[in-house]
């Protein structure tokens, strides 16, 4: 009723009926926005995509307000782009926070430690403003035990903690979370560094029972008390995901599997028996244990695998959608009987120890494969290498639905890369790492320009690209010309001149994250991106040809950009040369926790 | 030739153009001055990292000069953060490699009837006589005379091993080097079981 009248009068532009209109307007005048806000509030609850929400918030002030009130998931792609205070003032009803800190190249020791990305100011601010906070997801942040303690104490309904590539905390912090967060459903520690404080954190979970649905601790290097773990699993009837660390032996794994046959995701720990199994004893029936776990769709672990035991997983292979062998030194011979049953496999991570032959086996069976990652067992540049263009070609021919690939190899050809570009049109992520720097196509001797060019040309959905091998400016010309929706680009030891970077900065309007190392791009190239840097999350350039002057120019031209020059600790003099440039848009200006090896221009 | 001299003397200079083009030097002052600064930096400080950066610049400048020619990557030292593998993954796999390489060739030894197994390091022994002597001592038994045709004659126990293919073989048939590279584990069988070896183990 009122709504209908509101609509008529607000959408109409012509003169409305006289007295009645003014009376309606009078009626609504005190709070026209309130009704609108109520409508919006009801509608916007359903809006989950943050892109849509960001767009909605720009319509007008009332939409901005209502959107802020109805947003429950806060995503901060760069923890320094906005301050905790600003974020918590605008969004007051947040239930879930995702924070990302360090840039990705920091993972490869290209940044000195203690650069920043501290959780502390965030958790302090959230403790005051988000009493109903339920979920915290962190990536590449520095988290201390105190932060974890504050988190555990401040949020009584806390449900989910996910720490990816984080560091700074230890088992004592985990113990506090385990004991205090009574509603905890998810505790996922993924590739994080956890210090051993000699605390048996597993035993801190309540004895009376937990609501745990997911417990992932395969990256925790400290031994755990197995009895405590067994009790925990027995007391956690909702547990679906369990990824053990390498200190759990096969025998122990067996006992846990018997306790939790409803698991869907299992990380198998070491997958080898503990030392000196008594002779004559058959050993537990692993095959039956796996057969009993009818719900397993995701397997990982195999940290110290004895290949003899691999056939035990056969009962679950037919249902597997995700298999992670990337810590298992498995040969093609061991892989083939297993993989030939994995018809539903969509995600496969593996070591190059399976060789091209193993990849051919994957291609022959895994027709549903969406994501493949092939990691090197020996990450060196000067060896022959067990996987090559042969494996890549085979995968491209067998796995037509491939969307994401990460492939480490020693030698590659343009032909194979071109073949993949044509066979796998759904590719969204293409990351090829030819480990020998500046390696050309090993058959033709040509640069790898044409291969990567074909990828950007033919894969219309491509948003993430990592290049390697011998590359000239031509490769970048292709990327600039065809990579119109590329958001993330990683470049190392590539290009001839400033033109390379210019092509990319001028040609890729959707570019968000650009990380470059050891490439001959200088100030002129840097300056050519001025029109675009506010649209990017960050730019990283290390060991390129940048000077302080050039970076200073950028800083002056773009005041909302934080331009960090990171010096390596052995060379803190201010000279002309810029070791590492890391710049990002920010509403806050220079951060106040800058270590001495960083200067902000 | 001049080319070679360039490569030797100015290997650490970072250049954007081809070598020997003097005109480019005047245009591109900045990059060259960067290069000389990086020279200075690497000389007194023998820190691995700065050497590595010199490494990077020499690698890239060398390749620019040799672009199009078939040259192998110039120097094969380790570069920081390359290949891009996270240290967690590197360390996990490194541990395995080191275990395999440095720690010797440990294989399990079982004997029929004995309650538990032993482990020995095959790399420590120089040949079969030594190995057999140690096994005899360890498990308190005696092997008979070895002959190629008849195996171990006149003993209650026979030393066998499982090879890479999963087959059970008689210890002593293949050359020692081949043996230690293919032996996965040892088993001291009772003579009664050893008859018909290869058929029903």
Interface residues (C-beta under 8 A of the other chain):
Chain A: X105 X107 X108 X109 X110 X165 X191 X193 X219 X246 X276 X277 X278 X279 X280 X303 X304 X326 X327 X329 X351 X375 X376 X377 X378 X379 X381 X382 X408 X433 X435 X436 X437 X438 X439 X445 X470 X472 X492 X493 X496 X497 X517 X518 X519 X520 X522 X523 X543 X545 X547 X568 X570 X571 X575 X576 X577 X579
Chain B: X14 X16 X30 X31 X33 X34 X37 X38 X41 X45 X47 X49 X50 X53 X56 X57 X59 X60 X63 X64 X67 X70 X73 X76 X79 X80 X81 X82 X83 X84 X85 X86 X87 X88 X89 X90 X92 X93 X96 X97 X110 X114 X115 X116 X117
